[in-house]
Amino acid sequence: MIDQDYGFVKIKLLDVISEKEISKNKLAHLAQMERTQLNRYCNNQVKLVDLNVLARLCTSLDCKIEDILEFVSTENIDSDK
């Protein structure tokens, strides 16, 4: 759900997975996650973000948090319409 007053945080995990050429199964194993949990992150279906999960993903993918998360402001939401 997007709050039109504040914007939202977009999870760009699929982009990083593609860039790093790693399978979801391998990433789930490396990050010690269930595949269903990883899919929720990949599909932006996470309501509460677990900081430990993000740390494990960044470590497993050798990336920075800003590679995975992006803040989309209300201005950007309005300009996409």
N, C-alpha and C positions, 0 to 999 in steps of 0.2 A: 504494500500500500504506500502510495506516495503522498506525503503531506505537502500540499501546494504552498503552504506558508514558509516551510523551512528547507525544502529540497529533500534529497535522499543520498544515501551512500550506495554506490554501485559496486558489486563484487565482480572483478575482472579476472577471476581465476581461470576461466576457460581460455582466455587469451594467453595467459602465462603458460598454461599446460601445453597449448599448441606451439608456442614459441620455444619452449624447452624440449618439445618432442618427447614427452613422457606420457605413459598411459595412465588412465585414472586408477586402474588396479594397482600399478606400481606406486603411484603417489599415495593412495590410501594406505598401502602397506608401510611406506616410508614415514608417513605422518601419523601412523597409528590411529587411523580413522576407519569407521565402517564406510563401505562404499555408498550407502544411502545418505550418510551424513555429508560426504564429499559432494554428492550430487546436489544436495540442498544448497551448499555453498556455490557450486557451479551455476545453478539456476536462479540465484538471487532469491531463494526461498527461506532465508534465515532471518528470524525475527530478533533473536538475541545472539550476538557474536561472542564466541568464546575466545578470549585472548590467548589462551594456551594453544588452541587449535591454529590460530593465525600464526603464532610463533613456530609451531611445528611445520606448517605449510611453507613459511618463508625459509626455514632451515632446509627443508626437503627440496625446495625449488631453487635454492640459492638466489633469493631475490629479496627486495625490500618491501615493506608493508605498502608503500605507495604504488608498487607494481600490481598489487592485488585489490586495493581499495581506492575508490575515487568518489569525492564529494561532488554531487551534481546540484548546483544552486537553482533557485527558483527562476533566475534569468535564463539559464540554459534549458530548463523545462519549457518555459514560455516560448523560447526561440525555436524549439523543435516542433511546435504545433503548426 
